[in-house]
Amino acid sequence: MTPEAIKLLSAAIAISIGVLGPGIAVGMIASNALQAIGRNPDARGPITTNMFVSIAFAEGLGVFALVISLILLFVV
């Protein structure tokens, strides 16, 4: 296996594992927020605000995985 192939494979593994957790987290956050809104429609505003903040933190981890993958691809 050539060094170029190893570099491409490591970048692919880094991004695939790195976005798996945030993807699951965003799905769980949205599901739980919709259930909470269904149970208590009057609390829609605070639930939606907290949902978007939580999604932003989860997506931040995905962006870190993307940066690491790009570093593996172009710098190393």
Backbone as XML, in Angstrom:
<?xml version="1.0"?>
<chain id="A" units="angstrom">
  <residue number="1" name="MET">
    <atom name="N" x="0.846" y="-1.171" z="0.000"/>
    <atom name="CA" x="0.000" y="0.000" z="0.000"/>
    <atom name="C" x="0.895" y="1.239" z="0.000"/>
  </residue>
  <residue number="2" name="THR">
    <atom name="N" x="0.594" y="2.144" z="-0.887"/>
    <atom name="CA" x="1.420" y="3.339" z="-1.021"/>
    <atom name="C" x="1.105" y="4.339" z="0.091"/>
  </residue>
  <residue number="3" name="PRO">
    <atom name="N" x="2.039" y="5.226" z="0.364"/>
    <atom name="CA" x="1.780" y="6.258" z="1.387"/>
    <atom name="C" x="0.590" y="7.159" z="1.042"/>
  </residue>
  <residue number="4" name="GLU">
    <atom name="N" x="0.383" y="7.408" z="-0.250"/>
    <atom name="CA" x="-0.766" y="8.231" z="-0.665"/>
    <atom name="C" x="-2.088" y="7.524" z="-0.342"/>
  </residue>
  <residue number="5" name="ALA">
    <atom name="N" x="-2.137" y="6.225" z="-0.568"/>
    <atom name="CA" x="-3.346" y="5.457" z="-0.270"/>
    <atom name="C" x="-3.616" y="5.419" z="1.229"/>
  </residue>
  <residue number="6" name="ILE">
    <atom name="N" x="-2.561" y="5.289" z="2.008"/>
    <atom name="CA" x="-2.714" y="5.284" z="3.466"/>
    <atom name="C" x="-3.225" y="6.635" z="3.951"/>
  </residue>
  <residue number="7" name="LYS">
    <atom name="N" x="-2.725" y="7.699" z="3.347"/>
    <atom name="CA" x="-3.164" y="9.044" z="3.715"/>
    <atom name="C" x="-4.641" y="9.240" z="3.395"/>
  </residue>
  <residue number="8" name="LEU">
    <atom name="N" x="-5.074" y="8.816" z="2.226"/>
    <atom name="CA" x="-6.482" y="8.927" z="1.846"/>
    <atom name="C" x="-7.378" y="8.067" z="2.731"/>
  </residue>
  <residue number="9" name="LEU">
    <atom name="N" x="-6.929" y="6.879" z="3.041"/>
    <atom name="CA" x="-7.705" y="5.981" z="3.889"/>
    <atom name="C" x="-7.829" y="6.532" z="5.309"/>
  </residue>
  <residue number="10" name="SER">
    <atom name="N" x="-6.758" y="7.083" z="5.839"/>
    <atom name="CA" x="-6.818" y="7.645" z="7.192"/>
    <atom name="C" x="-7.728" y="8.865" z="7.262"/>
  </residue>
  <residue number="11" name="ALA">
    <atom name="N" x="-7.734" y="9.692" z="6.217"/>
    <atom name="CA" x="-8.639" y="10.842" z="6.185"/>
    <atom name="C" x="-10.088" y="10.386" z="6.094"/>
  </residue>
  <residue number="12" name="ALA">
    <atom name="N" x="-10.354" y="9.361" z="5.314"/>
    <atom name="CA" x="-11.713" y="8.845" z="5.186"/>
    <atom name="C" x="-12.203" y="8.235" z="6.495"/>
  </residue>
  <residue number="13" name="ILE">
    <atom name="N" x="-11.349" y="7.517" z="7.175"/>
    <atom name="CA" x="-11.728" y="6.923" z="8.463"/>
    <atom name="C" x="-11.945" y="8.008" z="9.510"/>
  </residue>
  <residue number="14" name="ALA">
    <atom name="N" x="-11.105" y="9.027" z="9.501"/>
    <atom name="CA" x="-11.240" y="10.108" z="10.487"/>
    <atom name="C" x="-12.561" y="10.847" z="10.333"/>
  </residue>
  <residue number="15" name="ILE">
    <atom name="N" x="-12.950" y="11.169" z="9.105"/>
    <atom name="CA" x="-14.197" y="11.912" z="8.915"/>
    <atom name="C" x="-15.404" y="11.009" z="9.133"/>
  </residue>
  <residue number="16" name="SER">
    <atom name="N" x="-15.315" y="9.736" z="8.743"/>
    <atom name="CA" x="-16.478" y="8.860" z="8.912"/>
    <atom name="C" x="-16.759" y="8.575" z="10.383"/>
  </residue>
  <residue number="17" name="ILE">
    <atom name="N" x="-15.746" y="8.336" z="11.159"/>
    <atom name="CA" x="-15.943" y="8.102" z="12.595"/>
    <atom name="C" x="-16.261" y="9.414" z="13.311"/>
  </residue>
  <residue number="18" name="GLY">
    <atom name="N" x="-15.654" y="10.491" z="12.847"/>
    <atom name="CA" x="-15.840" y="11.779" z="13.506"/>
    <atom name="C" x="-17.219" y="12.378" z="13.354"/>
  </residue>
  <residue number="19" name="VAL">
    <atom name="N" x="-17.930" y="12.070" z="12.273"/>
    <atom name="CA" x="-19.278" y="12.618" z="12.094"/>
    <atom name="C" x="-20.365" y="11.632" z="12.488"/>
  </residue>
  <residue number="20" name="LEU">
    <atom name="N" x="-19.987" y="10.437" z="12.857"/>
    <atom name="CA" x="-20.978" y="9.448" z="13.282"/>
    <atom name="C" x="-21.645" y="9.871" z="14.593"/>
  </residue>
  <residue number="21" name="GLY">
    <atom name="N" x="-20.862" y="10.287" z="15.566"/>
    <atom name="CA" x="-21.407" y="10.713" z="16.854"/>
    <atom name="C" x="-22.300" y="11.937" z="16.755"/>
  </residue>
  <residue number="22" name="PRO">
    <atom name="N" x="-21.845" y="13.014" z="16.100"/>
    <atom name="CA" x="-22.726" y="14.176" z="15.955"/>
    <atom name="C" x="-24.004" y="13.877" z="15.168"/>
  </residue>
  <residue number="23" name="GLY">
    <atom name="N" x="-23.931" y="13.002" z="14.192"/>
    <atom name="CA" x="-25.135" y="12.648" z="13.437"/>
    <atom name="C" x="-26.170" y="11.964" z="14.309"/>
  </residue>
  <residue number="24" name="ILE">
    <atom name="N" x="-25.714" y="11.040" z="15.132"/>
    <atom name="CA" x="-26.615" y="10.371" z="16.067"/>
    <atom name="C" x="-27.139" y="11.359" z="17.104"/>
  </residue>
  <residue number="25" name="ALA">
    <atom name="N" x="-26.278" y="12.243" z="17.581"/>
    <atom name="CA" x="-26.680" y="13.216" z="18.598"/>
    <atom name="C" x="-27.746" y="14.168" z="18.073"/>
  </residue>
  <residue number="26" name="VAL">
    <atom name="N" x="-27.592" y="14.647" z="16.850"/>
    <atom name="CA" x="-28.584" y="15.572" z="16.279"/>
    <atom name="C" x="-29.929" y="14.869" z="16.127"/>
  </residue>
  <residue number="27" name="GLY">
    <atom name="N" x="-29.927" y="13.620" z="15.706"/>
    <atom name="CA" x="-31.171" y="12.866" z="15.595"/>
    <atom name="C" x="-31.855" y="12.681" z="16.933"/>
  </residue>
  <residue number="28" name="MET">
    <atom name="N" x="-31.075" y="12.372" z="17.955"/>
    <atom name="CA" x="-31.655" y="12.187" z="19.292"/>
    <atom name="C" x="-32.170" y="13.504" z="19.862"/>
  </residue>
  <residue number="29" name="ILE">
    <atom name="N" x="-31.437" y="14.579" z="19.637"/>
    <atom name="CA" x="-31.861" y="15.895" z="20.139"/>
    <atom name="C" x="-33.185" y="16.296" z="19.504"/>
  </residue>
  <residue number="30" name="ALA">
    <atom name="N" x="-33.277" y="16.158" z="18.195"/>
    <atom name="CA" x="-34.504" y="16.545" z="17.497"/>
    <atom name="C" x="-35.675" y="15.666" z="17.925"/>
  </residue>
  <residue number="31" name="SER">
    <atom name="N" x="-35.444" y="14.379" z="18.069"/>
    <atom name="CA" x="-36.508" y="13.474" z="18.491"/>
    <atom name="C" x="-37.027" y="13.827" z="19.872"/>
  </residue>
  <residue number="32" name="ASN">
    <atom name="N" x="-36.106" y="14.040" z="20.800"/>
    <atom name="CA" x="-36.522" y="14.371" z="22.166"/>
    <atom name="C" x="-37.183" y="15.739" z="22.241"/>
  </residue>
  <residue number="33" name="ALA">
    <atom name="N" x="-36.736" y="16.686" z="21.442"/>
    <atom name="CA" x="-37.362" y="18.011" z="21.441"/>
    <atom name="C" x="-38.789" y="17.933" z="20.903"/>
  </residue>
  <residue number="34" name="LEU">
    <atom name="N" x="-38.986" y="17.161" z="19.847"/>
    <atom name="CA" x="-40.336" y="17.017" z="19.307"/>
    <atom name="C" x="-41.260" y="16.308" z="20.287"/>
  </residue>
  <residue number="35" name="GLN">
    <atom name="N" x="-40.749" y="15.325" z="21.009"/>
    <atom name="CA" x="-41.555" y="14.664" z="22.031"/>
    <atom name="C" x="-41.910" y="15.631" z="23.157"/>
  </residue>
  <residue number="36" name="ALA">
    <atom name="N" x="-40.965" y="16.447" z="23.560"/>
    <atom name="CA" x="-41.219" y="17.411" z="24.632"/>
    <atom name="C" x="-42.237" y="18.457" z="24.194"/>
  </residue>
  <residue number="37" name="ILE">
    <atom name="N" x="-42.138" y="18.920" z="22.952"/>
    <atom name="CA" x="-43.099" y="19.897" z="22.447"/>
    <atom name="C" x="-44.487" y="19.254" z="22.332"/>
  </residue>
  <residue number="38" name="GLY">
    <atom name="N" x="-44.537" y="17.989" z="21.949"/>
    <atom name="CA" x="-45.814" y="17.284" z="21.870"/>
    <atom name="C" x="-46.479" y="17.133" z="23.231"/>
  </residue>
  <residue number="39" name="ARG">
    <atom name="N" x="-45.672" y="16.964" z="24.265"/>
    <atom name="CA" x="-46.228" y="16.810" z="25.613"/>
    <atom name="C" x="-46.600" y="18.147" z="26.248"/>
  </residue>
  <residue number="40" name="ASN">
    <atom name="N" x="-45.844" y="19.192" z="25.910"/>
    <atom name="CA" x="-46.093" y="20.505" z="26.506"/>
    <atom name="C" x="-45.913" y="21.584" z="25.432"/>
  </residue>
  <residue number="41" name="PRO">
    <atom name="N" x="-46.961" y="21.835" z="24.645"/>
    <atom name="CA" x="-46.833" y="22.800" z="23.543"/>
    <atom name="C" x="-46.549" y="24.227" z="24.001"/>
  </residue>
  <residue number="42" name="ASP">
    <atom name="N" x="-46.885" y="24.562" z="25.235"/>
    <atom name="CA" x="-46.640" y="25.919" z="25.724"/>
    <atom name="C" x="-45.153" y="26.215" z="25.912"/>
  </residue>
  <residue number="43" name="ALA">
    <atom name="N" x="-44.341" y="25.191" z="26.054"/>
    <atom name="CA" x="-42.902" y="25.377" z="26.273"/>
    <atom name="C" x="-42.118" y="25.276" z="24.960"/>
  </residue>
  <residue number="44" name="ARG">
    <atom name="N" x="-42.782" y="25.565" z="23.864"/>
    <atom name="CA" x="-42.146" y="25.415" z="22.554"/>
    <atom name="C" x="-40.938" y="26.331" z="22.383"/>
  </residue>
  <residue number="45" name="GLY">
    <atom name="N" x="-41.033" y="27.576" z="22.819"/>
    <atom name="CA" x="-39.944" y="28.536" z="22.639"/>
    <atom name="C" x="-38.655" y="28.131" z="23.324"/>
  </residue>
  <residue number="46" name="PRO">
    <atom name="N" x="-38.684" y="27.872" z="24.648"/>
    <atom name="CA" x="-37.431" y="27.471" z="25.317"/>
    <atom name="C" x="-36.885" y="26.135" z="24.830"/>
  </residue>
  <residue number="47" name="ILE">
    <atom name="N" x="-37.782" y="25.209" z="24.493"/>
    <atom name="CA" x="-37.311" y="23.906" z="24.005"/>
    <atom name="C" x="-36.598" y="24.074" z="22.662"/>
  </residue>
  <residue number="48" name="THR">
    <atom name="N" x="-37.174" y="24.882" z="21.780"/>
    <atom name="CA" x="-36.562" y="25.100" z="20.464"/>
    <atom name="C" x="-35.213" y="25.799" z="20.587"/>
  </residue>
  <residue number="49" name="THR">
    <atom name="N" x="-35.137" y="26.782" z="21.478"/>
    <atom name="CA" x="-33.869" y="27.484" z="21.682"/>
    <atom name="C" x="-32.788" y="26.532" z="22.187"/>
  </residue>
  <residue number="50" name="ASN">
    <atom name="N" x="-33.132" y="25.744" z="23.188"/>
    <atom name="CA" x="-32.160" y="24.786" z="23.731"/>
    <atom name="C" x="-31.795" y="23.720" z="22.704"/>
  </residue>
  <residue number="51" name="MET">
    <atom name="N" x="-32.753" y="23.343" z="21.868"/>
    <atom name="CA" x="-32.471" y="22.352" z="20.835"/>
    <atom name="C" x="-31.438" y="22.887" z="19.847"/>
  </residue>
  <residue number="52" name="PHE">
    <atom name="N" x="-31.612" y="24.145" z="19.406"/>
    <atom name="CA" x="-30.662" y="24.701" z="18.444"/>
    <atom name="C" x="-29.273" y="24.891" z="19.049"/>
  </residue>
  <residue number="53" name="VAL">
    <atom name="N" x="-29.194" y="25.260" z="20.311"/>
    <atom name="CA" x="-27.891" y="25.385" z="20.975"/>
    <atom name="C" x="-27.208" y="24.027" z="21.062"/>
  </residue>
  <residue number="54" name="SER">
    <atom name="N" x="-27.959" y="22.999" z="21.420"/>
    <atom name="CA" x="-27.388" y="21.652" z="21.522"/>
    <atom name="C" x="-26.947" y="21.132" z="20.164"/>
  </residue>
  <residue number="55" name="ILE">
    <atom name="N" x="-27.724" y="21.403" z="19.136"/>
    <atom name="CA" x="-27.341" y="20.976" z="17.787"/>
    <atom name="C" x="-26.061" y="21.685" z="17.343"/>
  </residue>
  <residue number="56" name="ALA">
    <atom name="N" x="-25.923" y="22.954" z="17.704"/>
    <atom name="CA" x="-24.711" y="23.694" z="17.335"/>
    <atom name="C" x="-23.474" y="23.089" z="17.995"/>
  </residue>
  <residue number="57" name="PHE">
    <atom name="N" x="-23.594" y="22.702" z="19.264"/>
    <atom name="CA" x="-22.461" y="22.068" z="19.932"/>
    <atom name="C" x="-22.132" y="20.712" z="19.307"/>
  </residue>
  <residue number="58" name="ALA">
    <atom name="N" x="-23.142" y="19.948" z="18.957"/>
    <atom name="CA" x="-22.897" y="18.647" z="18.333"/>
    <atom name="C" x="-22.260" y="18.813" z="16.963"/>
  </residue>
  <residue number="59" name="GLU">
    <atom name="N" x="-22.737" y="19.773" z="16.183"/>
    <atom name="CA" x="-22.166" y="19.999" z="14.863"/>
    <atom name="C" x="-20.741" y="20.547" z="14.944"/>
  </residue>
  <residue number="60" name="GLY">
    <atom name="N" x="-20.415" y="21.227" z="16.027"/>
    <atom name="CA" x="-19.042" y="21.691" z="16.224"/>
    <atom name="C" x="-18.061" y="20.533" z="16.251"/>
  </residue>
  <residue number="61" name="LEU">
    <atom name="N" x="-18.473" y="19.425" z="16.841"/>
    <atom name="CA" x="-17.612" y="18.240" z="16.854"/>
    <atom name="C" x="-17.415" y="17.685" z="15.448"/>
  </residue>
  <residue number="62" name="GLY">
    <atom name="N" x="-18.451" y="17.755" z="14.636"/>
    <atom name="CA" x="-18.317" y="17.315" z="13.249"/>
    <atom name="C" x="-17.362" y="18.193" z="12.466"/>
  </residue>
  <residue number="63" name="VAL">
    <atom name="N" x="-17.378" y="19.491" z="12.739"/>
    <atom name="CA" x="-16.458" y="20.414" z="12.071"/>
    <atom name="C" x="-15.014" y="20.120" z="12.487"/>
  </residue>
  <residue number="64" name="PHE">
    <atom name="N" x="-14.804" y="19.802" z="13.763"/>
    <atom name="CA" x="-13.458" y="19.423" z="14.208"/>
    <atom name="C" x="-12.976" y="18.177" z="13.478"/>
  </residue>
  <residue number="65" name="ALA">
    <atom name="N" x="-13.861" y="17.204" z="13.283"/>
    <atom name="CA" x="-13.491" y="15.994" z="12.547"/>
    <atom name="C" x="-13.138" y="16.324" z="11.102"/>
  </residue>
  <residue number="66" name="LEU">
    <atom name="N" x="-13.886" y="17.254" z="10.505"/>
    <atom name="CA" x="-13.583" y="17.677" z="9.137"/>
    <atom name="C" x="-12.220" y="18.346" z="9.052"/>
  </residue>
  <residue number="67" name="VAL">
    <atom name="N" x="-11.904" y="19.194" z="10.013"/>
    <atom name="CA" x="-10.605" y="19.878" z="10.021"/>
    <atom name="C" x="-9.474" y="18.869" z="10.162"/>
  </residue>
  <residue number="68" name="ILE">
    <atom name="N" x="-9.640" y="17.909" z="11.047"/>
    <atom name="CA" x="-8.604" y="16.886" z="11.234"/>
    <atom name="C" x="-8.440" y="16.062" z="9.964"/>
  </residue>
  <residue number="69" name="SER">
    <atom name="N" x="-9.552" y="15.742" z="9.321"/>
    <atom name="CA" x="-9.481" y="14.989" z="8.072"/>
    <atom name="C" x="-8.755" y="15.783" z="6.985"/>
  </residue>
  <residue number="70" name="LEU">
    <atom name="N" x="-9.042" y="17.079" z="6.895"/>
    <atom name="CA" x="-8.351" y="17.903" z="5.896"/>
    <atom name="C" x="-6.875" y="18.055" z="6.211"/>
  </residue>
  <residue number="71" name="ILE">
    <atom name="N" x="-6.533" y="18.130" z="7.485"/>
    <atom name="CA" x="-5.124" y="18.193" z="7.869"/>
    <atom name="C" x="-4.417" y="16.900" z="7.459"/>
  </residue>
  <residue number="72" name="LEU">
    <atom name="N" x="-5.061" y="15.760" z="7.708"/>
    <atom name="CA" x="-4.470" y="14.480" z="7.304"/>
    <atom name="C" x="-4.313" y="14.405" z="5.781"/>
  </residue>
  <residue number="73" name="LEU">
    <atom name="N" x="-5.252" y="15.004" z="5.070"/>
    <atom name="CA" x="-5.232" y="14.911" z="3.617"/>
    <atom name="C" x="-4.181" y="15.813" z="2.977"/>
  </residue>
  <residue number="74" name="PHE">
    <atom name="N" x="-4.073" y="17.057" z="3.469"/>
    <atom name="CA" x="-3.236" y="18.034" z="2.763"/>
    <atom name="C" x="-1.943" y="18.411" z="3.458"/>
  </residue>
  <residue number="75" name="VAL">
    <atom name="N" x="-1.825" y="18.171" z="4.763"/>
    <atom name="CA" x="-0.637" y="18.616" z="5.477"/>
    <atom name="C" x="0.331" y="17.463" z="5.740"/>
  </residue>
  <residue number="76" name="VAL">
    <atom name="N" x="-0.196" y="16.370" z="6.155"/>
    <atom name="CA" x="0.661" y="15.226" z="6.539"/>
    <atom name="C" x="1.169" y="14.523" z="5.316"/>
  </residue>
</chain>
